[in-house]
Amino acid sequence: MSIAVRRRVQLAVLLGPVSLFLAVFFLGPLAIMMVTSFLAPGLYGGVEWTFYPHNFGRILGFADPMFEDFDPVYIAIFIRSVKIAALTVLAALLVCYPAAFCIARLSERWKNFCLFLITLPFFTSLIVRLFVWVLILRQTGLVNEMLMSTGMIARPLDLIYTNGAIILGMVYVFIPFMFMPVYASVEKLDWTLVRASLDLGAGPIRTFWRIILPLTAPGIIGGAIIVFIPALGNFVVPAVLGGAKVMMLGNLIEQQFLAARNWPFGSALAMMVMSVMLVLLLVYVFASGRRGADAALNR
């Protein structure tokens, strides 16, 4: 057996179980959901095996009025979810980007300690952490009590069950997902290029825009995608910190599957979310491949 064949066999043995697991437990349910999204909803739940494209028409506006009514509220929920996910990405980046530079310049001992602190929330249940924010943000919570005791406000502020509370909770949950890719790019940053730019007369702002930002852009883009994708479909944080006042796509999908028992419509909503995620991943992969090809040509 040649070396090339032996390597292929070893690769197949190593990747075979993982590929089989993903095919059965990821691609399989995804295919079931895709088929279900084109079926008619059952009268008392479940599905009827009839081709029924009006599930998507109910969302996008080409529903047949004899079967489904187009309701712009679904588009509004989709836009709100995209906006909240994008603001979550922006807020997480504003927190993690300077923190990554600060931690990257520390000694190895303190660097590892800070990285441990960033991953520490994973050791606690997500629900427990979110209900701590409920205790902090509610009208009788820590923030309102402190502001009222100092005389800054006369009555409690509505901090919880708002878009801001959801963004705060999502940033808190997804900070490690943003920090790690950004930190990896910052740690690999070639500081000799930064010093050369400053020595040649470029100011700090121009050095940042022309040197630092392009070199750390892969980490920023990777972190943004890793945060945006789960934030777009998240339903735990909006359910706890948004209550019934703020509806996002994840909550809508959950309601369609569990409360309304309209599995085809819930599947159509889920496929739309998956489509957005797939487009983002394809854009990222294409941009990474193009950037790698340009770097190879410039060598």
The 8 nearest C-alpha neighbors of each residue, nearest first, counted from 0:
[[1, 4, 5, 2, 3, 6, 8, 7],
 [2, 0, 4, 3, 5, 6, 7, 8],
 [1, 3, 5, 4, 6, 0, 7, 8],
 [4, 2, 6, 5, 1, 7, 0, 8],
 [5, 3, 7, 1, 6, 2, 8, 0],
 [4, 6, 2, 8, 7, 3, 1, 9],
 [7, 5, 9, 3, 8, 4, 10, 2],
 [8, 6, 10, 4, 5, 9, 11, 3],
 [7, 9, 11, 5, 6, 10, 12, 4],
 [10, 8, 6, 12, 11, 7, 13, 5],
 [9, 11, 7, 13, 8, 12, 14, 6],
 [12, 10, 8, 14, 15, 9, 13, 7],
 [11, 13, 9, 15, 10, 14, 8, 16],
 [14, 12, 10, 11, 15, 9, 16, 17],
 [15, 13, 11, 17, 12, 16, 18, 10],
 [14, 16, 18, 11, 12, 17, 13, 19],
 [17, 15, 19, 18, 14, 20, 13, 12],
 [18, 16, 20, 14, 19, 15, 21, 13],
 [19, 17, 15, 21, 20, 16, 14, 22],
 [20, 18, 22, 16, 17, 21, 15, 23],
 [19, 21, 17, 23, 18, 22, 24, 16],
 [22, 20, 25, 18, 24, 19, 23, 17],
 [21, 23, 26, 19, 20, 25, 24, 18],
 [24, 22, 27, 20, 21, 25, 19, 26],
 [23, 25, 21, 27, 22, 20, 26, 28],
 [26, 24, 21, 27, 28, 22, 23, 29],
 [25, 27, 22, 29, 28, 30, 23, 24],
 [26, 28, 23, 30, 29, 25, 24, 22],
 [29, 27, 31, 30, 25, 26, 32, 24],
 [28, 30, 26, 32, 27, 31, 25, 33],
 [29, 31, 33, 27, 32, 28, 26, 34],
 [32, 30, 28, 34, 29, 33, 35, 27],
 [31, 33, 35, 29, 30, 266, 34, 28],
 [32, 34, 30, 36, 35, 31, 29, 270],
 [35, 33, 31, 32, 36, 37, 30, 38],
 [34, 36, 32, 38, 263, 37, 33, 31],
 [35, 37, 263, 267, 266, 33, 34, 38],
 [38, 36, 51, 52, 35, 34, 50, 263],
 [39, 37, 51, 50, 35, 49, 36, 48],
 [38, 40, 51, 47, 49, 46, 41, 263],
 [41, 39, 46, 263, 261, 47, 45, 38],
 [40, 42, 46, 44, 45, 47, 43, 39],
 [41, 43, 44, 40, 45, 46, 47, 261],
 [44, 42, 41, 45, 260, 40, 261, 46],
 [45, 43, 41, 260, 42, 261, 46, 40],
 [44, 46, 41, 262, 40, 260, 43, 261],
 [47, 45, 41, 40, 39, 48, 38, 44],
 [46, 48, 39, 41, 49, 40, 38, 45],
 [47, 49, 38, 46, 39, 50, 35, 51],
 [50, 48, 38, 47, 39, 51, 37, 46],
 [51, 49, 38, 37, 52, 39, 48, 47],
 [50, 52, 38, 37, 39, 53, 49, 54],
 [53, 51, 37, 54, 55, 50, 56, 38],
 [54, 52, 56, 62, 55, 51, 57, 67],
 [55, 53, 264, 57, 56, 52, 267, 263],
 [54, 56, 58, 53, 57, 267, 52, 59],
 [57, 55, 62, 61, 53, 59, 60, 58],
 [56, 58, 69, 62, 54, 55, 60, 53],
 [57, 59, 56, 55, 60, 73, 69, 74],
 [60, 58, 56, 57, 55, 61, 74, 69],
 [59, 61, 56, 69, 62, 57, 58, 70],
 [62, 60, 56, 59, 63, 57, 69, 53],
 [63, 61, 56, 57, 53, 67, 60, 69],
 [62, 64, 65, 66, 67, 61, 53, 68],
 [65, 63, 67, 68, 66, 62, 69, 61],
 [66, 64, 63, 67, 68, 62, 53, 69],
 [65, 67, 64, 63, 68, 62, 53, 57],
 [68, 66, 64, 62, 63, 57, 65, 53],
 [69, 67, 64, 57, 62, 70, 63, 66],
 [68, 70, 57, 60, 62, 58, 71, 67],
 [69, 71, 72, 68, 73, 57, 58, 60],
 [72, 70, 74, 73, 75, 69, 58, 60],
 [71, 73, 75, 70, 74, 76, 77, 58],
 [74, 72, 76, 75, 71, 58, 77, 70],
 [73, 75, 77, 71, 76, 72, 78, 58],
 [74, 76, 72, 78, 73, 77, 79, 71],
 [77, 75, 73, 79, 74, 78, 247, 80],
 [76, 78, 74, 80, 75, 79, 73, 248],
 [79, 77, 81, 75, 80, 76, 82, 74],
 [80, 78, 76, 82, 77, 81, 75, 83],
 [79, 81, 77, 83, 247, 78, 82, 231],
 [80, 82, 84, 78, 79, 83, 85, 231],
 [83, 81, 79, 85, 80, 84, 78, 86],
 [82, 84, 86, 80, 85, 81, 87, 79],
 [85, 83, 87, 81, 230, 231, 82, 227],
 [86, 84, 88, 82, 87, 83, 81, 89],
 [87, 85, 89, 83, 88, 84, 90, 82],
 [86, 88, 84, 90, 85, 89, 166, 170],
 [87, 89, 85, 91, 86, 90, 223, 92],
 [90, 88, 86, 92, 87, 91, 93, 85],
 [89, 91, 93, 87, 92, 88, 86, 94],
 [90, 92, 94, 88, 170, 93, 89, 174],
 [93, 91, 95, 89, 94, 90, 96, 88],
 [94, 92, 90, 91, 95, 96, 89, 97],
 [95, 93, 91, 92, 96, 90, 98, 97],
 [94, 96, 98, 92, 178, 97, 93, 99],
 [97, 95, 99, 98, 92, 93, 94, 181],
 [96, 98, 100, 99, 95, 101, 94, 93],
 [99, 97, 95, 101, 96, 100, 102, 94],
 [98, 100, 182, 96, 102, 97, 101, 95],
 [101, 99, 103, 97, 98, 102, 185, 104],
 [100, 102, 98, 99, 103, 104, 97, 105],
 [101, 103, 99, 105, 104, 100, 110, 98],
 [102, 104, 100, 101, 105, 186, 99, 110],
 [103, 105, 102, 101, 100, 106, 110, 186],
 [106, 104, 102, 110, 103, 109, 107, 101],
 [105, 107, 108, 109, 110, 104, 103, 102],
 [106, 108, 110, 109, 111, 105, 112, 103],
 [109, 107, 110, 106, 111, 112, 105, 113],
 [110, 108, 112, 111, 106, 107, 105, 113],
 [109, 111, 107, 113, 112, 108, 105, 102],
 [110, 112, 114, 109, 113, 108, 115, 107],
 [111, 113, 109, 115, 110, 114, 116, 108],
 [114, 112, 116, 110, 115, 111, 109, 117],
 [113, 115, 111, 117, 116, 112, 110, 118],
 [114, 116, 112, 118, 113, 117, 119, 111],
 [117, 115, 119, 113, 114, 118, 112, 120],
 [118, 116, 114, 115, 119, 175, 113, 120],
 [117, 119, 115, 116, 120, 121, 175, 114],
 [118, 120, 116, 121, 117, 122, 115, 123],
 [121, 119, 122, 123, 118, 117, 116, 128],
 [122, 120, 119, 123, 118, 124, 125, 117],
 [121, 123, 120, 119, 124, 118, 125, 128],
 [124, 122, 121, 120, 125, 128, 127, 119],
 [123, 125, 127, 126, 128, 122, 121, 120],
 [126, 124, 128, 127, 129, 123, 121, 172],
 [125, 127, 129, 128, 124, 130, 235, 239],
 [126, 128, 130, 124, 125, 129, 131, 123],
 [129, 127, 125, 131, 126, 130, 124, 132],
 [128, 130, 126, 132, 131, 127, 125, 133],
 [131, 129, 133, 132, 127, 128, 126, 134],
 [130, 132, 134, 128, 129, 133, 135, 127],
 [133, 131, 135, 129, 130, 134, 136, 128],
 [132, 134, 130, 136, 131, 135, 137, 129],
 [135, 133, 131, 140, 132, 136, 137, 130],
 [134, 136, 140, 141, 132, 133, 142, 137],
 [137, 135, 133, 140, 159, 158, 134, 132],
 [136, 138, 140, 139, 159, 133, 134, 135],
 [137, 139, 155, 140, 143, 156, 136, 157],
 [140, 138, 137, 144, 143, 141, 155, 134],
 [141, 139, 135, 137, 134, 136, 138, 143],
 [140, 142, 135, 144, 143, 145, 136, 139],
 [141, 143, 145, 144, 140, 135, 136, 146],
 [144, 142, 146, 145, 155, 141, 140, 147],
 [143, 145, 141, 147, 142, 146, 148, 140],
 [146, 144, 148, 142, 143, 147, 141, 149],
 [145, 147, 143, 149, 151, 148, 144, 152],
 [148, 146, 150, 144, 152, 149, 145, 143],
 [147, 149, 145, 150, 146, 144, 151, 143],
 [150, 148, 146, 147, 151, 145, 152, 144],
 [149, 151, 147, 148, 152, 146, 153, 145],
 [150, 152, 146, 149, 147, 153, 148, 145],
 [153, 151, 147, 150, 154, 146, 155, 149],
 [152, 154, 147, 150, 151, 155, 146, 156],
 [153, 155, 152, 156, 147, 143, 138, 146],
 [156, 154, 138, 143, 157, 153, 152, 147],
 [155, 157, 158, 138, 154, 143, 152, 137],
 [158, 156, 159, 138, 155, 137, 160, 161],
 [159, 157, 136, 156, 164, 137, 161, 160],
 [158, 160, 136, 161, 164, 137, 157, 240],
 [161, 159, 241, 240, 242, 244, 164, 158],
 [162, 160, 164, 163, 159, 241, 165, 158],
 [163, 161, 165, 164, 166, 245, 241, 160],
 [162, 164, 166, 161, 165, 167, 158, 159],
 [163, 165, 167, 161, 162, 159, 166, 240],
 [164, 166, 168, 162, 167, 163, 240, 237],
 [167, 165, 169, 163, 168, 87, 164, 170],
 [168, 166, 164, 170, 165, 169, 163, 171],
 [167, 169, 171, 165, 166, 170, 164, 172],
 [170, 168, 172, 166, 171, 167, 173, 165],
 [171, 169, 173, 167, 172, 91, 168, 174],
 [170, 172, 168, 169, 174, 173, 167, 91],
 [171, 173, 169, 170, 174, 168, 175, 125],
 [174, 172, 170, 176, 175, 171, 169, 226],
 [173, 175, 177, 176, 170, 171, 91, 172],
 [176, 174, 178, 177, 173, 179, 117, 118],
 [177, 175, 173, 174, 178, 179, 226, 222],
 [178, 176, 222, 174, 175, 179, 180, 226],
 [177, 179, 175, 95, 181, 176, 182, 180],
 [178, 180, 182, 181, 177, 176, 175, 183],
 [181, 179, 218, 183, 182, 222, 178, 177],
 [182, 180, 218, 178, 184, 183, 219, 179],
 [181, 183, 99, 185, 179, 184, 180, 178],
 [182, 184, 180, 186, 181, 185, 179, 187],
 [185, 183, 215, 218, 187, 181, 182, 186],
 [184, 186, 182, 188, 187, 183, 215, 181],
 [185, 187, 183, 188, 184, 103, 182, 100],
 [188, 186, 184, 185, 189, 183, 182, 215],
 [189, 187, 185, 186, 190, 184, 214, 215],
 [190, 188, 191, 192, 187, 193, 214, 186],
 [189, 191, 193, 192, 188, 194, 195, 211],
 [192, 190, 194, 193, 189, 195, 196, 188],
 [193, 191, 195, 190, 194, 189, 196, 210],
 [192, 194, 190, 196, 191, 195, 197, 210],
 [195, 193, 191, 197, 196, 192, 198, 190],
 [194, 196, 192, 198, 193, 197, 191, 199],
 [197, 195, 193, 199, 194, 198, 201, 192],
 [196, 198, 201, 194, 200, 199, 195, 202],
 [199, 197, 195, 200, 196, 194, 201, 193],
 [200, 198, 196, 197, 201, 195, 194, 202],
 [201, 199, 197, 198, 202, 196, 195, 206],
 [202, 200, 197, 196, 205, 199, 206, 203],
 [201, 203, 205, 204, 206, 197, 200, 196],
 [204, 202, 206, 205, 207, 201, 197, 208],
 [205, 203, 207, 206, 202, 208, 201, 209],
 [204, 206, 208, 207, 202, 203, 209, 201],
 [207, 205, 203, 209, 210, 204, 208, 201],
 [206, 208, 211, 204, 205, 210, 209, 212],
 [209, 207, 205, 212, 206, 210, 204, 211],
 [208, 210, 206, 207, 205, 211, 213, 212],
 [211, 209, 206, 207, 213, 212, 208, 214],
 [212, 210, 207, 214, 213, 215, 208, 209],
 [211, 213, 215, 208, 214, 207, 216, 210],
 [214, 212, 216, 215, 211, 210, 209, 208],
 [213, 215, 211, 212, 216, 210, 188, 217],
 [214, 216, 184, 212, 213, 218, 217, 185],
 [215, 217, 219, 213, 218, 214, 212, 220],
 [218, 216, 220, 219, 215, 221, 184, 214],
 [217, 219, 181, 180, 221, 184, 216, 220],
 [220, 218, 216, 222, 217, 181, 221, 223],
 [221, 219, 223, 217, 222, 218, 216, 224],
 [220, 222, 218, 224, 223, 219, 217, 225],
 [223, 221, 177, 225, 219, 180, 224, 220],
 [222, 224, 220, 226, 221, 225, 88, 227],
 [225, 223, 227, 221, 226, 222, 228, 220],
 [224, 226, 222, 223, 227, 228, 221, 176],
 [227, 225, 223, 224, 228, 229, 230, 222],
 [228, 226, 224, 230, 84, 229, 225, 223],
 [227, 229, 231, 230, 226, 225, 276, 224],
 [230, 228, 231, 232, 233, 227, 226, 225],
 [231, 229, 227, 233, 84, 228, 232, 226],
 [232, 230, 84, 228, 229, 233, 80, 227],
 [233, 231, 249, 229, 230, 248, 234, 228],
 [234, 232, 230, 249, 229, 231, 235, 236],
 [233, 235, 249, 250, 237, 236, 238, 232],
 [236, 234, 238, 237, 233, 239, 126, 250],
 [235, 237, 239, 238, 234, 240, 165, 168],
 [238, 236, 241, 240, 234, 239, 235, 165],
 [237, 239, 242, 235, 236, 241, 234, 240],
 [240, 238, 236, 237, 242, 241, 235, 129],
 [241, 239, 160, 237, 165, 236, 242, 238],
 [242, 240, 160, 237, 245, 238, 161, 239],
 [241, 243, 238, 244, 160, 239, 240, 245],
 [242, 244, 245, 241, 246, 238, 160, 237],
 [245, 243, 242, 241, 160, 246, 161, 162],
 [246, 244, 241, 243, 242, 247, 161, 237],
 [247, 245, 250, 244, 76, 251, 243, 248],
 [248, 246, 80, 250, 249, 76, 251, 245],
 [247, 249, 251, 250, 232, 252, 77, 80],
 [248, 250, 234, 232, 233, 252, 251, 247],
 [249, 251, 234, 253, 247, 248, 252, 254],
 [252, 250, 248, 254, 253, 249, 247, 255],
 [253, 251, 265, 255, 249, 254, 250, 248],
 [252, 254, 250, 256, 251, 255, 257, 249],
 [255, 253, 258, 251, 257, 252, 256, 259],
 [254, 256, 259, 265, 252, 261, 253, 260],
 [255, 257, 260, 262, 253, 254, 261, 265],
 [258, 256, 254, 260, 255, 253, 259, 261],
 [257, 259, 254, 260, 255, 256, 253, 261],
 [258, 260, 255, 261, 254, 257, 256, 44],
 [261, 259, 256, 44, 257, 255, 258, 262],
 [262, 260, 255, 259, 264, 263, 256, 40],
 [261, 263, 265, 256, 264, 260, 266, 45],
 [264, 262, 36, 266, 35, 265, 261, 40],
 [263, 265, 267, 54, 266, 262, 261, 36],
 [266, 264, 262, 252, 255, 268, 267, 263],
 [265, 267, 36, 269, 263, 264, 268, 32],
 [268, 266, 36, 264, 270, 269, 265, 55],
 [267, 269, 265, 271, 266, 270, 264, 252],
 [268, 270, 266, 272, 271, 267, 265, 273],
 [271, 269, 273, 267, 272, 268, 274, 266],
 [270, 272, 274, 268, 273, 269, 267, 275],
 [271, 273, 269, 275, 270, 274, 276, 268],
 [272, 274, 270, 276, 271, 275, 277, 269],
 [275, 273, 271, 277, 272, 276, 270, 278],
 [276, 274, 278, 272, 273, 277, 279, 271],
 [275, 277, 273, 279, 274, 278, 228, 280],
 [278, 276, 274, 280, 279, 275, 273, 281],
 [277, 279, 281, 275, 280, 276, 282, 274],
 [280, 278, 282, 276, 277, 281, 283, 275],
 [279, 281, 283, 277, 282, 278, 284, 276],
 [282, 280, 284, 278, 283, 279, 285, 277],
 [281, 283, 285, 279, 280, 284, 286, 278],
 [282, 284, 280, 286, 281, 285, 287, 279],
 [283, 285, 281, 287, 286, 282, 288, 280],
 [286, 284, 282, 288, 287, 283, 281, 289],
 [285, 287, 289, 283, 288, 284, 282, 290],
 [288, 286, 290, 284, 289, 285, 283, 291],
 [289, 287, 291, 285, 290, 286, 284, 292],
 [288, 290, 292, 286, 291, 287, 285, 293],
 [289, 291, 287, 293, 288, 292, 286, 294],
 [290, 292, 288, 294, 289, 293, 287, 295],
 [293, 291, 289, 295, 294, 290, 288, 296],
 [294, 292, 296, 290, 295, 291, 289, 297],
 [293, 295, 291, 297, 292, 296, 290, 298],
 [294, 296, 292, 293, 298, 297, 291, 290],
 [297, 295, 293, 294, 298, 292, 291, 290],
 [298, 296, 294, 295, 293, 292, 291, 290],
 [297, 295, 296, 294, 293, 292, 291, 290]]
